Structures are given as structure tokens and as C-alpha cells.
Amino acid sequence: MTTTKAGGKFQGQKVSLWDLLYSKYITEERRRELVQQFKSGAITIERFMEIILTIIQQKTTTTTTTTSSMTTCTPPPETKSEKTTITTTTTETSFHGIRKNVTASELLDSKIIDKKLYEDLNTGKVTVNQVSEMDSVRKYLEGTNSIAGVYVQSTKQTMSIYEAKSKGLLTPGTSLVLLEAQAATGFVIDPVKNKKLSVEESAAQGLVGNEWKNKLLSAERAVTGYKDPYTGNTISLFQALKKDLIVKDHGIRLLEAQIATGGIIDPVYSHRVPVEVAYQRGYFDEEMNQILDDPDDDTKGFFDPNTQENLTYLQLVERCVRDPDTGLSLLVIVKKGEFYFFIDEQTKTILKAMTTTKAGGKFQGQKVSLWDLLYSKYITEERRRELVQQFKSGAITIERFMEIILTIIQQKTTTTTTTTSSMTTCTPPPETKSEKTTITTTTTETSFHGIRKNVTASELLDSKIIDKKLYEDLNTGKVTVNQVSEMDSVRKYLEGTNSIAGVYVQSTKQTMSIYEAKSKGLLTPGTSLVLLEAQAATGFVIDPVKNKKLSVEESAAQGLVGNEWKNKLLSAERAVTGYKDPYTGNTISLFQALKKDLIVKDHGIRLLEAQIATGGIIDPVYSHRVPVEVAYQRGYFDEEMNQILDDPDDDTKGFFDPNTQENLTYLQLVERCVRDPDTGLSLLVIVKKGEFYFFIDEQTKTILKAMTTTKAGGKFQGQKVSLWDLLYSKYITEERRRELVQQFKSGAITIERFMEIILTIIQQKTTTTTTTTSSMTTCTPPPETKSEKNNHYHNNHRDKLPWYQEECHR
């Protein structure tokens, strides 16, 4: 796309949109924004050109006005201003570059500072120190942090890369590439003494061994420059790579490390340069950009020793922790079995995509990502970890995450303002004030904890989980979020009912995870995998010993599941977080992915059946389960699938009882589980050959489900409920349940007597409760809650009292 209509230095020339886009007239931020708009289809190529021409016109018009008083100048304005630059640089103080000083005119030529800032420097309006402290300048003069050393999590010890290698904490190969990256990005670093040294100095001081000195001197030439054997000129790392003076893989690794730590280094002027300047000076090209922009395992030249993954340098840097005293980035080393915290690529992408212009402090007035705010000086390492874990577990939404970060920054910057209150001109602009109001008011938004993110009250209303009356009561404060969350009919859709959390070994009375049971030969790999996939597809992978619910990433990192199954479980987890429609890019549900053949039919049916058996089909957009009628309306279910699941045969019974060798539905297998008395989790019983295995067969179960009553007390008061649901309620212990079923099956008691006994037990337990709380006469349930209990979609496997009965208990 070309034009002859551009102004400024392009006046009268035929020039491409590409060249205009990368000219001095277009800022980095505006360039990125326009390219994204064009790629998304928001603007056409013609509109793109119009916008660029308008920007150039506005900027060159401004230039003309500025220089309008210079009426006698023969040379064009840009030449005159250039002459001014040359004249004034001799009087200005230079800046500290990587290995030598850098003049202000070089920073201007490299587009690191603009003309206005350059003039302010020359007239003394700003000092060299002030400009050096600007993030946009410091990035190019000093770079951002490379990986300075290691942090041993178990001992809390910081040490150099070479020391870690000597102690066997890093392999020689991993250590060498990390040290080469240090040398190629500026200096070899002593993280204990907080010193930056040349390779010669580091070898002399024993920071690195002499056996690696020559290799590191070679890497250091990426900073000081390579000598062109044909011309004798100093050339950059990229130019040496193009001339085959260094091995390609080695060169790419060092180049990627430079870009990840602030930008490509210009060895002639000893500072980093913006990408557009690197292109202009021949230090980079489109082909190399493509290689680094879409890395595969061949070009991921670095290694995480904790996860055994090949990563880019940037990815590895982002997994580091910051030393609180020096600010240096340290690679964490964890022992086997220790928890290794890092932010996975999917979460990172989400955090980088979430942007705001409302941040205070040094981000005032800038468009900045949640990722950059999270890793700013305002957020401590501990707070960062805590917030990421809350977000990944679904305890906070991405919006709430941003609110919390903005509040922290606001508080820290407000404190600073208060400290310097004598500076009366430092009052925040109006937009900062309104931003404070926003942060305050958003916390009053009525929202509930969903599976992976918060759910608004209006979404619960739209999903027919609460009715209009309850919605209004919430908004007027008649009931609280906690009270509504505790209602069985609501909790079922927000949390789901129990999936199979682990196993219970009957002979040893031991509880263990599914993966541990597989490792010990108690479950086959096939049975274990489908049970873990069902966990992932219904919310979380579960640690039944510690009573923790984890994402797949977290469970793999903590060793709850093996890395060999991580990808399969991440695939199953998409039944919760959603699948991406390859045609529209939209998030779609498990059933919709099944209909579009994005997943294998048998596999999809198995996961769908597990969701229904544990509370309902999950809406991945809103992160909660929905009633069947809503699932139909939203296209998450249909009559044909309902028929398949309603009348299962051995082909659609996707789960397996290891004790009886039967194929079962997930619901049938869940119903054979026992409840852990401490955690309430469902555990699959494992019995040894010859041991008695108690479970209720399908025929008996059908009889118990068919026998109903309206006479039950407690939380079943006024409801029609089956003997089966009463039997599996919190009022009946595991031991009593087993005893009564055995009596019924042996003919010792009739079905009617069975019901009488159960009703008597419930009456005794609820009568005791009533007597204890009899003084609290006002604790009658509100009418709407009572009618809500009669809802067709009410959960029949509840294990908590409704909120008003809990109040009575208290």
C-alpha cells in the first residue's frame, strides 16, 4: 500500500504504509494499536492509510508553526534543527551507556528521547539524572534485569549461576547458557554482592571458572561488537549472525536474551535501541522477528530445571523471583516435592491482555497491562503470588484482580503524596480522583464465587438459579451474598456436588489421591486417567488428603498428578474454562465442542455425564453450572444427548468399578463412594480380594428412590423426598446406612419399616437441634426461600442447612 500524499520528510515521495508506520511521526503505542485494529478487521487498509496521513499532517503542521519565526532560513526546517542539535551536544553532559557514555544527540537519533525532551535538556529544564531515571530511557541505557543468579527455595539461599553449577543445582549446560546470556546482555552478575562485572573481571574474581572464560568473552562481543573480517568495522550480533561469524542457534539465543532484557544492543554507541531503529541500522530484520515471535522447541534456547521445559529467555525471566534487597531476578531452584510457583503461559496471556489507563504512580496517564502492574515495584512478591493463585482458582475475577492491584497502587502512591504534602502542586488530577471513586464503588457489586471466576447476581437471575424476588432482596440488602450462597439450590450451581475426589483403601483405612493409587497399583492407569479427567472437567483436580482443589497446572506443579498426563488433563479442563471455536474465536461449551467434532465423541460424553452427575452442565462463559432448561436454551445440551445419557448402555457407561469389574455411569460410581467424615469428599472404596465390598446394587437403589415421603423433618421439611435421598443425607451415618441396607436386603425389615426408622432418626436429630435453639422464635424461613425449595431443579444431595436454619443454630 503506497501513497504520494504524505507530508513532512516524505513530501513529494512515493512511500509505503509500512515506512510511514515506522517513521518518527508514529509512536510505538499508536503503531501497535493501529496494527491490532487492522488485523482484527476494525479498520480497512484504506482507513489505516488515512489515519497515518492525518497524524503526519498534524505533526508536520505543528513543526511549521514552531519554526515560523525563522523566515530567512534557506535550508529546510529539519536541517536547521539538526544543526542546532550538533551545536548544543558539545555543552551537554552525556549519559552512562552499557560500556561507554552516550550523548543526548545519539538518544535523539535513536528515538529514545524526543525533540522536546532534547531541547529541555539543553536549556537546563531537566537534568541528565532526571532523564536517566525515566523508565522509557533507563530501559535503553541499562536494560531490564537478566537472570542474575539462583534462589534455593528450601534454604532461602541466593548464589551465583557458577556456584549453583558447582553445587550440582544446575547442569553445566544450563549454567553456561545462562552465563552467556548475562555476558551478551551487559555484564556477568554477582547476585550476592550485587556487582556487575566484565567477563575478564568475573574470571579474575572467581565468579566464573577459567574453563568458560573464552566462551563468555565470545558472548560478550554481543555487547562490545564483532569485527567484520572484510571491512574491519564493528558490527552487531545480528550482523555477525548474518555473516556466519557465529553459529545460528547460539546467535539467536543471545539475540533473544537482548530483546527480552530491554532491546537489541548497538555495539557502536553502547546502548539498546527501539525495534524500529534496529531495523533501520541493520541490526534486525523481519525474518528474525518471525523466528523470535513464534518460537518452537528448536528456538527455545533456555531450560527450566524445575519443570524440564524448553523456554524462551523472556519466559524464564518471568518465572524468576526478585531479590527484595537488590531487585535482581533470581531463578528459583526447588527440590523434588516442593511447590514451584510460576505463572503459566495461558494465565500470562490473560494478564497481558487486560489493560487500564487508570493506574496511578509512575503509570499515571499511561495505558498499561495488568501483567506490568503486577510486576511493578508496588506489588510485593508474596502479594503477587497470593493474587495469582486466587485468580487461577476462580476466587477472584480478572476485573476484581485489576481493582485490587489499582487499589494497592493508589494506596502506596497516596501515602507518598501525603508524605510530601508541603508540595501543594502535587494534587492528583480530577481523573485520578474519579478513579478512586470507581474502585470504591465496584466492591459493592453483588457477585458470588463461581467455579473459576465471580458470578453476578443478575447472571444467576438470567440463569434461573435465583428468582426475581430473591434478586431484589439481594440488591436491597434483605439477604446477603453469603446467605444466598449457602442455599442448596444456589450452591449446587456455584460449586457443584462432589466428584470422586480420591480413594479409600478399606484394609488400611488410608485415603489417597487417584494418581497415588495408580502409582501404588491399586488402580489401573486407564481407570485413574478417566477419574482425573472427570475431576478436571467438573472444576478442579482434588487432593483428598490436604482437602485442596487445584487447577491442572497447579496439580502438576505440586506433584498431585504426573506431567505425563498434564496435557490430557488440560484438555479435559477446557470443559470448565471453555473451548475456542476455530471459526469464530468464541468460547464454546463442552457440548458445543462435541457437536463441532472438536473432541472425540465417547470422551466428550463421558465428561458431560460427569458434569451432570455433579450438579449440572457448566457454562464456561459465566463459570457456573446451569439448570437443564437453561442449558437447552444456551445450546449447551439437546434432546438427543439427553436420550443417550438417560438410557445408558455399556458403550456409554464410561467409568469402571475396580472392585466388581462393572462399567458404570459416573453417577452410579459416585453413589458407590463413601464420604470422608472430616472433609465430606467422596472417596472410591478399594477392597482387597476376599474383603466385603458394601455398595447398593441398582435394583435396591431403584426401590429406595421410588419410595417417597413428605413427612421428613430438618432441611427436608415440607418437601417430597425419596428414601434414597434421606438415607444419603447428613443425618444418617455411614455405619447406620450400611446396617439398615443390609437389614432391608436380608428381609429383616420392610421398605415401610426402613422409612419409619429413617424418619425417626431425622426427627430425633432435628428435635435436639430445635430444643437447643428454641429461644430464637423469630427464625422462621422467609416464604420465597421455602417456595424456592420446591423448585424442580432443587438439589437432592444437599449437605448444609439453608441459611435461615443455620441462623437458628447460632
NORDABEL-V572959 format. One record per pair of residues at least 24 apart in sequence whose C-alpha atoms are under 10 Angstrom apart, sorted by the first residue. I is the first residue (numbers start at 1). J is the second residue. If there is no record, write none. Layout:
I;J, I;J
This chain:
1;45, 1;46, 1;49, 2;49, 3;49, 3;53, 5;53, 5;57, 6;49, 6;50, 6;52, 6;53, 6;54, 6;55, 6;56, 6;57, 7;53, 7;54, 7;55, 7;56, 7;57, 7;58, 7;59, 7;60, 7;61, 8;56, 8;57, 8;58, 8;59, 8;60, 8;61, 8;63, 8;64, 8;78, 9;56, 9;60, 9;76, 9;78, 10;56, 16;49, 17;45, 17;46, 17;48, 17;49, 17;50, 17;52, 17;53, 18;49, 20;49, 20;52, 20;53, 20;56, 21;48, 21;49, 21;52, 21;53, 21;56, 21;276, 22;275, 22;276, 22;277, 22;279, 22;280, 23;56, 23;276, 23;277, 24;56, 24;109, 24;110, 24;111, 24;114, 24;276, 24;277, 25;52, 25;53, 25;55, 25;56, 25;57, 25;58, 25;59, 25;60, 26;52, 26;55, 26;56, 26;59, 27;111, 28;274, 28;275, 28;276, 29;366, 29;367, 81;115, 84;119, 85;115, 85;118, 85;119, 85;122, 88;118, 88;119, 88;121, 88;122, 88;123, 89;118, 89;121, 89;122, 91;122, 92;121, 92;122, 92;123, 92;124, 92;127, 92;128, 93;121, 93;122, 93;127, 93;128, 93;129, 94;128, 95;128, 95;129, 95;131, 95;132, 95;141, 96;128, 96;132, 96;138, 96;141, 96;142, 96;270, 96;271, 97;138, 97;140, 97;141, 97;142, 97;143, 97;269, 97;270, 97;271, 97;272, 98;140, 98;141, 98;142, 98;143, 98;185, 98;186, 98;187, 98;223, 98;224, 98;265, 98;266, 98;267, 98;269, 98;270, 98;271, 98;272, 99;141, 99;142, 99;186, 99;187, 99;198, 99;223, 99;224, 99;267, 99;269, 99;270, 99;271, 100;224, 100;267, 100;268, 100;269, 100;270, 100;271, 101;141, 101;269, 101;270, 101;271, 102;141, 102;269, 102;270, 102;271, 103;269, 104;128, 106;269, 106;271, 107;137, 107;140, 107;141, 107;269, 107;271, 107;272, 107;273, 109;277, 110;140, 110;266, 110;269, 110;271, 110;272, 110;273, 110;274, 110;276, 110;277, 110;278, 110;280, 110;281, 111;137, 111;273, 111;274, 111;276, 111;277, 112;136, 112;137, 112;138, 112;139, 112;140, 112;141, 112;272, 112;273, 112;274, 112;277, 113;137, 134;362, 135;362, 136;262, 137;272, 138;262, 138;271, 138;272, 139;261, 139;262, 139;263, 139;271, 139;272, 139;273, 139;274, 140;261, 140;262, 140;263, 140;264, 140;265, 140;270, 140;271, 140;272, 140;273, 140;274, 141;262, 141;263, 141;265, 141;270, 141;271, 141;272, 141;273, 142;185, 142;186, 142;261, 142;262, 142;270, 142;271, 142;272, 143;185, 143;186, 143;258, 143;259, 143;260, 143;261, 143;262, 143;263, 143;264, 143;265, 143;271, 143;272, 144;185, 144;258, 144;259, 144;260, 144;261, 144;262, 144;263, 144;328, 144;329, 145;182, 145;185, 145;260, 145;261, 145;262, 145;317, 145;322, 145;327, 145;328, 145;329, 145;330, 146;178, 146;179, 146;181, 146;182, 146;183, 146;184, 146;185, 146;186, 146;187, 146;188, 146;189, 146;257, 146;258, 146;260, 146;261, 146;262, 146;313, 146;314, 146;316, 146;317, 146;320, 146;328, 146;329, 146;330, 147;178, 147;179, 147;181, 147;182, 147;188, 147;189, 147;191, 147;257, 147;261, 147;313, 147;314, 147;316, 147;317, 147;318, 147;320, 147;321, 147;322, 147;328, 147;329, 147;330, 147;331, 148;178, 148;179, 148;181, 148;182, 148;187, 148;188, 148;189, 148;190, 148;191, 148;192, 148;194, 148;195, 148;196, 148;317, 148;320, 148;322, 148;323, 148;327, 148;328, 148;329, 148;330, 148;331, 149;175, 149;178, 149;179, 149;182, 149;188, 149;189, 149;190, 149;191, 149;192, 149;320, 149;323, 149;328, 149;329, 149;330, 149;331, 149;332, 150;191, 150;320, 150;321, 150;329, 150;330, 150;331, 150;332, 150;333, 151;191, 151;320, 151;321, 151;322, 151;323, 151;329, 151;330, 151;331, 151;332, 151;333, 151;334, 152;330, 152;331, 152;332, 152;333, 152;334, 152;335, 153;331, 153;332, 153;333, 153;334, 153;335, 153;338, 153;339, 153;340, 154;332, 154;333, 154;334, 154;335, 154;338, 155;334, 156;332, 156;333, 157;192, 157;333, 158;191, 158;192, 158;323, 158;330, 158;331, 158;332, 159;190, 159;191, 159;192, 159;193, 159;330, 159;331, 160;188, 160;189, 160;190, 160;191, 160;192, 160;193, 160;207, 160;208, 160;330, 161;188, 161;189, 161;190, 161;191, 161;207, 161;208, 161;330, 161;331, 162;190, 162;206, 162;207, 162;208, 162;209, 163;206, 163;207, 163;208, 163;209, 164;333, 166;209, 169;305, 169;333, 169;334, 169;335, 170;304, 170;305, 170;333, 171;305, 173;302, 173;303, 174;301, 174;302, 174;303, 174;304, 174;305, 175;302, 175;303, 176;208, 176;212, 176;215, 176;216, 177;215, 177;216, 177;219, 177;250, 177;253, 177;254, 177;301, 177;302, 177;303, 178;254, 178;257, 178;301, 178;302, 178;303, 178;313, 179;208, 179;212, 179;215, 179;216, 179;219, 180;212, 180;215, 180;216, 180;217, 180;218, 180;219, 180;220, 180;222, 180;250, 180;253, 180;254, 180;257, 181;216, 181;219, 181;220, 181;222, 181;253, 181;254, 181;255, 181;256, 181;257, 181;258, 181;261, 181;302, 181;313, 182;216, 182;219, 182;220, 182;254, 182;257, 182;258, 183;215, 183;216, 183;217, 183;218, 183;219, 183;220, 183;221, 183;222, 183;223, 183;254, 184;216, 184;217, 184;218, 184;219, 184;220, 184;221, 184;222, 184;223, 184;224, 184;237, 184;251, 184;253, 184;254, 184;255, 184;257, 184;258, 184;265, 185;219, 185;220, 185;221, 185;222, 185;223, 185;254, 185;255, 185;256, 185;257, 185;258, 185;259, 185;260, 185;261, 185;262, 185;263, 185;264, 185;265, 185;272, 186;219, 186;220, 186;221, 186;222, 186;223, 186;224, 186;258, 186;261, 186;265, 186;270, 186;271, 187;220, 187;223, 188;216, 188;220, 189;328, 190;328, 191;323, 191;326, 191;327, 191;328, 191;329, 191;330, 192;323, 192;326, 192;328, 193;326, 194;325, 194;326, 194;327, 194;328, 195;326, 218;246, 219;246, 219;250, 219;251, 219;254, 220;254, 221;267, 222;251, 222;254, 222;255, 222;258, 222;264, 222;265, 222;266, 222;267, 223;258, 223;264, 223;265, 223;266, 223;267, 223;268, 223;270, 223;271, 223;272, 224;265, 224;266, 224;267, 224;268, 224;269, 224;270, 225;265, 225;266, 225;267, 225;268, 225;270, 226;267, 233;268, 234;266, 234;267, 234;268, 235;266, 235;267, 235;268, 235;282, 235;283, 236;264, 236;265, 236;266, 236;267, 236;268, 236;281, 236;282, 236;283, 236;284, 237;264, 237;265, 237;266, 237;267, 237;283, 237;284, 238;264, 238;265, 238;278, 238;282, 238;283, 238;284, 238;285, 238;288, 239;281, 239;282, 239;283, 239;284, 240;283, 242;283, 242;284, 249;298, 249;299, 249;300, 249;301, 250;299, 250;301, 252;288, 252;291, 252;292, 252;299, 252;300, 252;301, 253;292, 253;299, 253;300, 253;301, 253;302, 253;312, 253;313, 254;301, 254;313, 255;284, 255;288, 255;292, 255;313, 256;288, 256;289, 256;291, 256;292, 256;293, 256;299, 256;300, 256;301, 256;312, 256;313, 256;314, 257;301, 257;302, 257;312, 257;313, 257;314, 257;317, 258;313, 258;314, 259;292, 259;313, 259;314, 260;312, 260;313, 260;314, 260;315, 260;316, 260;317, 260;318, 261;313, 261;314, 261;317, 304;331, 304;332, 304;333, 305;331, 305;332, 305;333, 305;334, 306;331, 306;332, 306;333, 306;334, 306;335, 306;336, 306;338, 306;340, 306;557, 307;334, 307;340, 307;556, 307;557, 307;563, 315;343, 315;344, 315;345, 315;348, 316;342, 318;342, 318;343, 318;344, 318;348, 318;375, 319;343, 319;344, 321;381, 322;375, 322;380, 322;381, 323;381, 324;380, 324;381, 327;377, 336;558, 336;559, 337;557, 337;558, 337;559, 337;560, 338;557, 338;558, 338;559, 339;554, 339;555, 339;556, 339;557, 339;558, 339;559, 340;554, 340;556, 340;557, 340;558, 340;559, 341;385, 341;388, 341;389, 341;554, 341;557, 341;558, 342;385, 342;388, 342;389, 342;553, 342;554, 342;557, 343;385, 343;388, 343;389, 343;392, 343;553, 343;554, 344;392, 344;553, 344;554, 347;371, 347;388, 347;391, 347;392, 348;388, 350;398, 351;388, 351;398, 351;401, 351;402, 354;398, 354;399, 354;402, 355;402, 356;402, 356;406, 357;435, 358;406, 358;410, 358;431, 358;432, 358;434, 358;435, 358;436, 358;438, 358;439, 359;402, 359;403, 359;405, 359;406, 359;407, 359;408, 359;409, 359;410, 359;432, 359;435, 360;406, 360;407, 360;408, 360;409, 360;410, 360;411, 360;412, 360;413, 360;414, 360;428, 360;432, 360;435, 361;409, 361;410, 361;411, 361;412, 361;413, 361;414, 361;416, 361;417, 362;409, 362;413, 363;409, 364;428, 364;429, 364;432, 365;431, 365;432, 369;402, 370;398, 370;399, 370;401, 370;402, 370;403, 370;405, 370;406, 371;402, 373;402, 373;405, 373;406, 373;409, 374;401, 374;402, 374;405, 374;406, 374;409, 376;409, 377;409, 378;405, 378;406, 378;408, 378;409, 378;410, 378;411, 378;412, 378;413, 379;405, 379;408, 379;409, 379;412, 389;550, 389;551, 389;554, 390;452, 390;453, 391;452, 391;453, 391;454, 392;452, 392;453, 392;550, 392;551, 392;553, 392;554, 393;450, 393;451, 393;452, 393;453, 393;539, 393;540, 393;549, 393;550, 393;551, 393;554, 394;449, 394;450, 394;451, 394;452, 394;453, 394;454, 394;539, 394;551, 394;623, 395;448, 395;449, 395;450, 395;451, 395;452, 395;453, 395;454, 396;448, 396;449, 396;450, 396;452, 396;453, 396;454, 396;455, 397;449, 397;450, 397;452, 397;453, 397;454, 397;455, 398;453, 398;454, 399;442, 399;453, 399;454, 400;439, 400;442, 400;443, 400;453, 400;454, 402;439, 403;438, 403;439, 403;440, 403;442, 403;443, 404;439, 404;443, 406;435, 406;436, 406;439, 407;435, 407;436, 407;439, 407;440, 410;435, 410;436, 410;439, 411;436, 445;475, 446;471, 446;474, 446;475, 446;480, 446;481, 447;481, 448;481, 448;482, 448;484, 448;485, 448;494, 449;481, 449;482, 449;485, 449;491, 449;494, 449;495, 449;623, 449;624, 450;491, 450;493, 450;494, 450;495, 450;496, 450;539, 450;622, 450;623, 450;624, 450;625, 451;493, 451;494, 451;495, 451;496, 451;538, 451;539, 451;540, 451;576, 451;577, 451;618, 451;619, 451;620, 451;622, 451;623, 451;624, 451;625, 452;494, 452;495, 452;539, 452;540, 452;551, 452;576, 452;577, 452;620, 452;622, 452;623, 452;624, 453;577, 453;620, 453;621, 453;622, 453;623, 453;624, 454;494, 454;622, 454;623, 454;624, 455;494, 455;622, 455;623, 455;624, 456;622, 457;481, 459;622, 459;624, 460;490, 460;493, 460;494, 460;622, 460;624, 460;625, 460;626, 462;630, 463;493, 463;619, 463;622, 463;624, 463;625, 463;626, 463;627, 463;629, 463;630, 463;631, 463;633, 463;634, 464;490, 464;626, 464;627, 464;629, 464;630, 464;793, 465;489, 465;490, 465;491, 465;492, 465;493, 465;494, 465;625, 465;626, 465;627, 465;630, 465;788, 465;791, 465;793, 465;794, 466;490, 466;785, 466;788, 467;784, 467;785, 467;788, 469;784, 469;785, 470;784, 470;785, 470;788, 479;803, 480;803, 482;803, 483;802, 483;803, 483;804, 483;806, 483;807, 484;785, 484;802, 484;803, 485;802, 485;803, 486;800, 486;801, 486;802, 486;803, 486;804, 486;806, 487;785, 487;788, 487;789, 487;794, 487;795, 487;798, 487;800, 487;801, 487;802, 487;803, 487;804, 488;715, 488;789, 488;794, 488;795, 488;796, 488;797, 488;798, 488;799, 488;800, 488;801, 488;802, 488;803, 489;785, 489;788, 489;789, 489;790, 489;791, 489;792, 489;793, 489;794, 489;795, 489;796, 489;798, 489;802, 490;625, 490;788, 490;794, 490;795, 491;615, 491;624, 491;625, 491;795, 491;798, 491;800, 492;614, 492;615, 492;616, 492;624, 492;625, 492;626, 492;627, 492;793, 492;794, 492;795, 492;796, 492;797, 492;798, 493;614, 493;615, 493;616, 493;617, 493;618, 493;623, 493;624, 493;625, 493;626, 493;627, 493;794, 493;795, 494;615, 494;616, 494;618, 494;623, 494;624, 494;625, 494;626, 495;538, 495;539, 495;614, 495;615, 495;623, 495;624, 495;625, 496;538, 496;539, 496;611, 496;612, 496;613, 496;614, 496;615, 496;616, 496;617, 496;618, 496;624, 496;625, 496;795, 497;538, 497;611, 497;612, 497;613, 497;614, 497;615, 497;616, 497;681, 497;682, 497;795, 497;797, 497;798, 497;799, 498;535, 498;538, 498;613, 498;614, 498;615, 498;670, 498;675, 498;680, 498;681, 498;682, 498;683, 498;797, 499;531, 499;532, 499;534, 499;535, 499;536, 499;537, 499;538, 499;539, 499;540, 499;541, 499;542, 499;610, 499;611, 499;613, 499;614, 499;615, 499;666, 499;667, 499;669, 499;670, 499;673, 499;681, 499;682, 499;683, 500;531, 500;532, 500;534, 500;535, 500;541, 500;542, 500;544, 500;610, 500;614, 500;666, 500;667, 500;669, 500;670, 500;671, 500;673, 500;674, 500;675, 500;681, 500;682, 500;683, 500;684, 501;531, 501;532, 501;534, 501;535, 501;540, 501;541, 501;542, 501;543, 501;544, 501;545, 501;547, 501;548, 501;549, 501;670, 501;673, 501;675, 501;676, 501;680, 501;681, 501;682, 501;683, 501;684, 502;528, 502;531, 502;532, 502;535, 502;541, 502;542, 502;543, 502;544, 502;545, 502;673, 502;676, 502;681, 502;682, 502;683, 502;684, 502;685, 503;544, 503;673, 503;674, 503;676, 503;682, 503;683, 503;684, 503;685, 503;686, 504;544, 504;673, 504;674, 504;675, 504;676, 504;682, 504;683, 504;684, 504;685, 504;686, 504;687, 505;683, 505;684, 505;685, 505;686, 505;687, 505;688, 506;684, 506;685, 506;686, 506;687, 506;688, 506;691, 506;692, 506;693, 507;685, 507;686, 507;687, 507;688, 507;691, 508;687, 509;685, 509;686, 510;545, 510;686, 511;544, 511;545, 511;676, 511;683, 511;684, 511;685, 512;543, 512;544, 512;545, 512;546, 512;683, 513;541, 513;542, 513;543, 513;544, 513;545, 513;546, 513;560, 513;561, 513;683, 514;541, 514;542, 514;543, 514;544, 514;560, 514;561, 514;683, 514;684, 515;543, 515;559, 515;560, 515;561, 515;562, 516;559, 516;560, 516;561, 516;562, 517;686, 519;562, 522;658, 522;686, 522;687, 522;688, 523;657, 523;658, 523;659, 523;686, 524;658, 526;655, 526;656, 527;654, 527;655, 527;656, 527;657, 527;658, 528;655, 528;656, 529;561, 529;565, 529;568, 529;569, 530;568, 530;569, 530;572, 530;603, 530;606, 530;607, 530;654, 530;655, 530;656, 531;607, 531;610, 531;654, 531;655, 531;656, 531;666, 532;561, 532;565, 532;568, 532;569, 532;572, 533;565, 533;568, 533;569, 533;570, 533;571, 533;572, 533;573, 533;575, 533;603, 533;606, 533;607, 533;610, 534;569, 534;572, 534;573, 534;575, 534;606, 534;607, 534;608, 534;609, 534;610, 534;611, 534;614, 534;655, 534;666, 535;569, 535;572, 535;573, 535;607, 535;610, 535;611, 536;568, 536;569, 536;570, 536;571, 536;572, 536;573, 536;574, 536;575, 536;576, 536;607, 537;569, 537;570, 537;571, 537;572, 537;573, 537;574, 537;575, 537;576, 537;577, 537;590, 537;604, 537;606, 537;607, 537;608, 537;610, 537;611, 537;618, 538;572, 538;573, 538;574, 538;575, 538;576, 538;607, 538;608, 538;609, 538;610, 538;611, 538;612, 538;613, 538;614, 538;615, 538;616, 538;617, 538;618, 538;625, 539;572, 539;573, 539;574, 539;575, 539;576, 539;577, 539;611, 539;614, 539;618, 539;623, 539;624, 540;573, 540;576, 541;569, 541;573, 542;681, 543;681, 544;676, 544;679, 544;680, 544;681, 544;682, 544;683, 545;676, 545;679, 545;681, 546;679, 547;678, 547;679, 547;680, 547;681, 571;599, 572;599, 572;603, 572;604, 572;607, 573;607, 574;620, 575;604, 575;607, 575;608, 575;611, 575;617, 575;618, 575;619, 575;620, 576;611, 576;617, 576;618, 576;619, 576;620, 576;621, 576;623, 576;624, 576;625, 577;618, 577;619, 577;620, 577;621, 577;622, 577;623, 578;618, 578;619, 578;620, 578;621, 578;623, 579;620, 586;621, 587;619, 587;620, 587;621, 588;619, 588;620, 588;621, 588;635, 588;636, 589;617, 589;618, 589;619, 589;620, 589;621, 589;634, 589;635, 589;636, 589;637, 590;617, 590;618, 590;619, 590;620, 590;636, 590;637, 591;617, 591;618, 591;631, 591;635, 591;636, 591;637, 591;638, 591;641, 592;634, 592;635, 592;636, 592;637, 593;636, 594;636, 595;636, 595;637, 602;651, 602;652, 602;653, 602;654, 603;652, 603;654, 605;641, 605;644, 605;645, 605;652, 605;653, 605;654, 606;645, 606;652, 606;653, 606;654, 606;655, 606;665, 606;666, 607;654, 607;666, 608;636, 608;637, 608;641, 608;645, 608;666, 609;641, 609;642, 609;644, 609;645, 609;646, 609;652, 609;653, 609;654, 609;665, 609;666, 609;667, 610;654, 610;655, 610;665, 610;666, 610;667, 610;670, 611;666, 611;667, 612;645, 612;666, 612;667, 613;665, 613;666, 613;667, 613;668, 613;670, 614;666, 614;667, 614;670, 614;797, 615;793, 615;795, 615;796, 615;797, 616;793, 616;795, 626;793, 627;792, 627;793, 627;794, 628;793, 629;793, 657;684, 657;685, 657;686, 658;684, 658;685, 658;686, 658;687, 659;684, 659;685, 659;686, 659;687, 659;688, 659;689, 659;693, 660;687, 660;693, 668;696, 668;697, 668;698, 668;701, 669;695, 671;695, 671;696, 671;697, 671;701, 671;728, 672;696, 672;697, 674;734, 675;728, 675;733, 675;734, 676;734, 677;733, 677;734, 680;730, 680;799, 694;738, 694;741, 694;742, 695;738, 695;741, 695;742, 696;738, 696;741, 696;742, 696;745, 700;724, 700;741, 700;744, 700;745, 701;741, 703;751, 704;741, 704;751, 704;754, 704;755, 707;751, 707;752, 707;755, 708;755, 709;755, 709;759, 711;759, 711;763, 712;755, 712;756, 712;758, 712;759, 712;760, 712;761, 712;762, 712;763, 713;759, 713;760, 713;761, 713;762, 713;763, 713;764, 713;765, 713;766, 713;767, 714;762, 714;763, 714;764, 714;765, 714;766, 714;767, 714;769, 714;770, 714;801, 714;805, 715;762, 715;766, 715;789, 715;798, 715;799, 715;800, 715;801, 715;802, 715;805, 716;762, 716;789, 716;796, 716;798, 716;801, 717;786, 717;789, 718;786, 718;787, 718;789, 718;790, 719;786, 719;787, 719;789, 719;790, 720;790, 721;796, 722;755, 722;796, 723;751, 723;752, 723;754, 723;755, 723;756, 723;758, 723;759, 724;755, 724;796, 724;797, 725;796, 725;797, 725;798, 726;755, 726;758, 726;759, 726;762, 726;796, 726;797, 727;754, 727;755, 727;758, 727;759, 727;762, 728;796, 728;797, 728;798, 728;799, 729;762, 729;796, 729;797, 729;798, 729;799, 729;800, 730;762, 730;797, 730;798, 730;799, 730;800, 730;801, 731;758, 731;759, 731;761, 731;762, 731;763, 731;764, 731;765, 731;766, 731;799, 732;758, 732;761, 732;762, 732;765, 769;805, 769;808, 769;809, 770;805, 770;808, 770;809, 772;808, 772;809, 772;810, 773;805, 773;807, 773;808, 773;809, 773;810, 774;808, 774;809, 775;808, 776;807, 776;808, 776;809, 776;810, 777;808, 778;808, 779;804, 779;805, 779;806, 779;807, 779;808, 779;809, 780;804, 780;805, 780;807, 780;808, 781;805, 781;808
